[in-house]
């Protein structure tokens, strides 16, 4: 019995050694890749001339003061700014928005002929990442962006709107109210690492607090967006939640829930509002979100003035499974 046991032990040790060798090779390959990416990022952000940044992601903020005295139904234009080698970029803000009372609008005007990956924000309300081709001199954005009152800082009578642009050359022309902040090397590397770090994430839970206030302020047909996230090796995912139903919702008191993913993504998804579950279903993402307009009665799923919206991904090649937690206060 002893020689047989010894042989089994040696075989097991040899298999373990082979496995460790394979894992080490994978780690070295990933390390080499990330080192190369870091070198490229550093090369892009260390060329500083006249206090302006070289290519790299940037967050552009436009602080608008005296909001209470803004002219209604009239657009305001930010000072011009340059980014990503593109000149004369602008933000267009209208305090009264489109056809929904109390909602503001925000548009991003970019150099014609360019394609930009970005997302817009008003206060703490962020839209999901979008990719737009700017063929003509026309702004891209949303006429019913969000509730102006919800994002209005009454203590200073101001509001901050802006755009986050990927891979920019930040060359601002100094103008009142505009601040262009290059993202740090660490943040760029963290975004690259996020895909690897969240490979094992197969469930995302988004907790939305202060639901009573959100329901009263969010009109029918208007949504809340989760922070962008990465899961199962797919980046730029987002959950789109309509507390009072979307434009297609027919049932009273029902909420709507959709998921957004990059164009061309094919995912097996299950979505939740509280304990109410829909799926799994194979979803092919083109230019539209996937979800349901009459998801469930929202009041049945609210607990302690909060609701948890969740997504599960079926990733057959992943044995490890973890949960990513997001919160909107």
TAQUI-V665820 format. One record per pair of residues at least 12 apart in sequence whose ideal C-beta (glycine too) atoms are under 6 Angstrom apart, sorted by the first residue. I is the first residue (numbers start at 1). J is the second residue. Records with the same first field share a line. If there is no record, write none. Layout:
I->J ; J
This chain:
37->192
38->189
41->185 ; 188
44->56
45->185
52->171
53->170 ; 182
55->167 ; 169
56->182
57->166 ; 183
58->83 ; 165 ; 168 ; 170 ; 180 ; 182
59->164 ; 181
60->162 ; 163 ; 180
61->160 ; 162 ; 179
62->78 ; 91 ; 161 ; 162 ; 177 ; 178
63->158 ; 160 ; 177
64->159
65->158
66->157
67->152 ; 157 ; 159
68->157
70->95
72->96
73->96
75->92 ; 94
76->93
77->90 ; 92
78->90 ; 91
79->175 ; 178
80->173
81->172 ; 178 ; 180
82->171
83->165 ; 168 ; 170
84->168 ; 169
85->169
86->111 ; 114
89->110
90->109
92->107 ; 139
93->106 ; 161
95->148
97->143 ; 144
98->143 ; 144
100->144 ; 219
102->147
103->144 ; 147
104->145 ; 148
105->143 ; 145
106->120 ; 122 ; 141 ; 145 ; 161
107->139 ; 141
108->140 ; 141 ; 163
109->139
110->134
112->134 ; 136 ; 137
114->134
115->133
117->131 ; 166
118->163 ; 165
119->164
120->141 ; 163
121->162
122->145 ; 146 ; 151 ; 161
123->151
125->146 ; 151
128->225 ; 238 ; 260
129->228 ; 236
147->217
150->217
170->182
194->230
195->230 ; 235
198->230 ; 231
199->233
200->320 ; 322
201->231 ; 322 ; 324
202->313 ; 315 ; 321
203->312 ; 323
204->231 ; 311 ; 324
205->308 ; 310 ; 325
206->226 ; 239 ; 309 ; 326
207->306 ; 308 ; 327
208->307 ; 328
209->306 ; 329
211->302 ; 305 ; 307
212->305
214->243
215->243
218->243 ; 244
220->244 ; 245
221->247
223->240 ; 242
224->241
225->238 ; 240
226->238 ; 239 ; 326
227->326
231->313
232->313 ; 315
234->265
236->262
237->261
238->260
239->259 ; 309
240->258 ; 289
241->257 ; 309
242->255 ; 256
243->255
246->293
248->293
249->293 ; 294
250->294
251->294
253->297
254->294
255->295 ; 298
256->293 ; 295
257->271 ; 273 ; 291 ; 295
258->289 ; 291
259->290 ; 291
260->289
261->285
263->286
265->285
266->284
267->283
268->280 ; 282 ; 314
269->283
270->312
271->311
272->310
273->295 ; 296 ; 301 ; 309
274->301 ; 307
276->296
278->292
280->314
